[in-house]
Amino acid sequence: MKSLCADCGRVFSLYDQHKGDLGLSQLLDVFIADGLPRAKIEAALASDLDGVGALQDRITADMANSLLEAMGLQRRHTPADVKRLRETGGSGASTSRPSNDAAPPRGPR
């Protein structure tokens, strides 16, 4: 595990205190209210201390799992899953039609 400066350690500590209770924007508010410099917050969010996923990946996995749980589905996203999607670009929604997909006929319905 990599070492942390005091400010980054504080970001991780605050995350651990509020894990599962707050979304990303609320966590950012907590970090800022604690007086942490923006550059340190950004550095901590990008930190991947154990190779499993950056803090931002952990937060994203927590939020996805909370949403799945609220919908009655099994929690299944790990920080490593989020990291892999972030690094590969995933196969998210597209706003363009695939070339082999025919458009629906135009006209009144």
LINUR-V624258 format. One record per pair of residues at least 12 apart in sequence whose ideal C-beta (glycine too) atoms are under 8 Angstrom apart, sorted by the first residue. I is the first residue (numbers start at 1). J is the second residue. Records with the same first field share a line. If there is no record, write none. Layout:
I = J, J
//
This chain:
1 = 49, 50
2 = 47, 49
4 = 44, 47, 49
5 = 40
7 = 36, 37, 40, 44
8 = 40, 43, 44, 47
10 = 34, 36
11 = 31, 36, 40, 41, 44, 45, 55
12 = 44, 47, 55
14 = 27, 30, 31, 34
15 = 27, 55, 58, 59
18 = 30
19 = 62
20 = 62, 66
23 = 63
24 = 56, 59, 60, 63
27 = 59
28 = 41
45 = 59
48 = 83
52 = 78, 79, 80, 83
53 = 78, 79, 80, 82, 83
54 = 79, 83
57 = 79, 80, 82, 83, 86
58 = 79, 82
60 = 77, 79, 82
61 = 77, 78, 79, 81, 82
64 = 77, 82
65 = 77
//
